[in-house]
Amino acid sequence: MDEEIRVPVSLPLDSEGFLRRECPTCEREFKWFSHNEGDPNAEPATQYFCPLCGVPSGLDSWWTPAQLEYGYGNAGGAIDEAVNDIMADMFKGVKGLTYKPNPSFSLEIETPDPLIEPDDMVMVEPPCHPNEPLKVPEDSTERIYCLICGSAFAA
C-alpha cells in the first residue's frame, strides 16, 4: 500500500486568530497569524524564519510537541482501519487461506484531550510584511525576525 493516509485535524487558535508554533532550532514557542485558505493577504512562502532566533526551516517544521501528539492521537482510528485493510490485501488471492478482519482490532492509540490555546504573548507586526503579524513572549521584543523574509526588527 503506497497510499498516503490523510486525517484532518483542527488546531485551536487564540481569540485573535493566532496559532502556536515551535522553532525546530531554538525550540522556543511563538505564534503566527492563521490566514484563512485563499486569503490574498497571506504571503506565499517556501520556508519560514523563526521570529526568535532568525533561523529558517521548511513549512512543516514548526509543530509543537503537544500538536504532534494531538494529531497522532486523532489519527488512531484511521491507522487502525489502514492496518486492517493492509492485512486483508496481503491475504487476498492466497489459496487455502481466508483472512477475516477482527472488528475489535486496535493499536490502542489514545485519543488526546482537546488542545486549548491561551491568549498569551505580545503581538508584533514586522514592518516589511505587515500582513504577517506574530505573537512573541513578552521578554522577547527587542530583536524579532520577520517570519517571511528573516529581517530583524524591534517591537
C-alpha positions as CSV (number, residue, x, y, z in Angstrom):
1,M,0.0,0.0,0.0
2,D,1.7,3.2,-1.2
3,E,-1.3,5.4,-0.4
4,E,-1.0,8.3,2.0
5,I,-3.4,8.4,4.9
6,R,-4.8,11.9,5.5
7,V,-6.7,12.7,8.6
8,P,-7.9,16.3,9.1
9,V,-7.1,17.7,12.5
10,S,-8.2,21.1,13.7
11,L,-5.8,23.0,16.0
12,P,-7.1,25.8,18.3
13,L,-6.3,29.4,17.7
14,D,-6.3,32.1,20.3
15,S,-9.1,34.7,20.4
16,E,-7.2,36.9,17.8
17,G,-6.6,34.0,15.3
18,F,-3.0,33.1,16.2
19,L,-1.6,29.5,16.1
20,R,1.1,28.4,18.5
21,R,4.3,27.2,16.8
22,E,7.7,25.9,18.0
23,C,11.0,26.6,16.3
24,P,12.8,23.4,15.3
25,T,16.2,25.1,16.1
26,C,15.8,27.1,19.3
27,E,12.7,25.1,20.5
28,R,11.0,28.3,21.7
29,E,7.3,28.9,21.2
30,F,5.7,31.9,19.4
31,K,2.5,32.4,17.4
32,W,1.8,33.3,13.8
33,F,-1.4,34.6,12.4
34,S,-3.5,31.9,10.8
35,H,-4.8,33.1,7.5
36,N,-7.9,31.6,6.0
37,E,-7.2,29.4,3.0
38,G,-7.1,31.5,-0.1
39,D,-6.6,34.8,1.8
40,P,-5.0,37.2,-0.7
41,N,-3.2,39.0,2.2
42,A,-1.2,35.8,3.1
43,E,2.4,36.0,2.0
44,P,3.5,32.9,-0.1
45,A,6.5,31.2,1.4
46,T,8.8,28.3,0.7
47,Q,10.2,28.5,4.2
48,Y,9.7,30.4,7.4
49,F,12.1,32.2,9.7
50,C,11.9,31.8,13.5
51,P,10.9,35.2,14.9
52,L,13.0,34.5,18.0
53,C,16.4,33.1,16.6
54,G,16.1,34.0,12.9
55,V,16.9,30.5,11.6
56,P,14.8,29.4,8.6
57,S,13.2,26.0,8.3
58,G,10.7,24.2,6.0
59,L,7.0,24.8,6.0
60,D,6.1,21.7,8.0
61,S,8.8,22.1,10.7
62,W,7.0,24.2,13.2
63,W,4.7,21.8,15.2
64,T,4.8,21.9,19.0
65,P,5.2,18.5,20.7
66,A,1.6,18.9,22.0
67,Q,0.3,19.4,18.5
68,L,2.1,16.4,17.1
69,E,0.8,14.2,20.0
70,Y,-2.7,15.6,19.4
71,G,-2.5,14.9,15.6
72,Y,-1.2,11.4,16.2
73,G,-3.9,10.6,18.7
74,N,-6.6,11.8,16.5
75,A,-5.3,9.6,13.6
76,G,-5.7,6.4,15.7
77,G,-8.9,5.3,14.1
78,A,-7.7,5.8,10.6
79,I,-4.4,4.0,11.4
80,D,-6.4,1.0,12.8
81,E,-8.5,0.9,9.6
82,A,-5.5,1.1,7.4
83,V,-3.8,-1.8,9.2
84,N,-6.9,-3.9,8.8
85,D,-7.1,-3.0,5.1
86,I,-3.4,-3.9,4.5
87,M,-3.8,-7.2,6.2
88,A,-6.9,-8.0,4.1
89,D,-4.9,-7.0,0.9
90,M,-2.0,-9.2,1.9
91,F,-4.0,-12.4,2.0
92,K,-6.2,-11.7,-0.9
93,G,-5.9,-14.4,-3.5
94,V,-3.9,-16.8,-1.3
95,K,-5.4,-20.3,-1.9
96,G,-6.5,-22.1,1.2
97,L,-6.2,-19.1,3.4
98,T,-9.0,-16.8,4.5
99,Y,-8.4,-13.6,6.3
100,K,-11.3,-12.3,8.4
101,P,-10.7,-8.8,9.9
102,N,-11.1,-8.5,13.7
103,P,-13.7,-5.8,14.2
104,S,-12.3,-5.1,17.7
105,F,-8.7,-4.7,16.5
106,S,-7.0,-1.6,17.7
107,L,-3.4,-0.3,18.1
108,E,-5.0,1.4,21.2
109,I,-3.7,4.9,20.3
110,E,-5.2,7.1,22.9
111,T,-7.4,10.0,21.8
112,P,-5.9,13.1,23.5
113,D,-7.8,15.7,25.3
114,P,-8.6,18.8,23.2
115,L,-5.9,21.4,23.0
116,I,-6.7,24.8,24.4
117,E,-4.9,27.9,23.2
118,P,-4.5,30.6,25.8
119,D,-4.4,34.3,25.0
120,D,-0.8,34.9,25.9
121,M,2.2,36.6,24.3
122,V,2.6,40.1,22.8
123,M,1.5,40.9,19.2
124,V,4.2,42.5,16.9
125,E,4.0,43.5,13.3
126,P,7.0,43.3,11.1
127,P,7.5,46.5,9.1
128,C,8.5,44.5,6.0
129,H,5.5,42.2,6.0
130,P,2.7,43.9,8.0
131,N,0.1,41.2,6.8
132,E,2.1,38.6,8.8
133,P,1.8,39.6,12.5
134,L,3.3,37.5,15.2
135,K,3.0,36.9,18.9
136,V,6.2,36.5,20.9
137,P,6.9,36.1,24.6
138,E,6.9,39.4,26.5
139,D,10.6,39.2,27.2
140,S,11.5,38.7,23.5
141,T,10.5,42.0,21.9
142,E,13.9,43.7,21.5
143,R,15.1,41.7,18.4
144,I,12.5,39.9,16.4
145,Y,12.8,38.4,12.9
146,C,10.2,38.5,10.2
147,L,8.5,35.2,9.6
148,I,8.6,35.6,5.8
149,C,12.0,37.3,5.0
150,G,14.0,37.0,8.2
151,S,14.6,40.8,8.5
152,A,15.3,41.8,12.1
153,F,13.2,44.5,13.8
154,A,12.2,45.7,17.3
155,A,8.7,46.0,18.7
